[in-house]
């Protein structure tokens, strides 16, 4: 099976991390203006309750990896 296509990919920073009243974690990310096109994609995921697989890399390490491929 081939790897699935990414729904969204962007470079960002962790803006907020907190624990909700029920004990679940909440993560908020900041992204640059170039990620504005992802607003509708991510909003659709939120609206439908779609769960996402989130994988986090250091941005510099990722850029180095991509450039070596």
C-alpha angles and dihedrals in degrees: 000000000000121000113268120249115261116255091208138355126183143149112246148143132244105258100177140003121187143151117244123224090262091053097254118133123245121201124189122193131198118214135184126259090265088071093059089099088066094062094089093043094052093040089056090052090050093047093052094042091240114171117222133205105235119198119181125204130174104263095230093048090049093049090050091049093049093048091052093055 
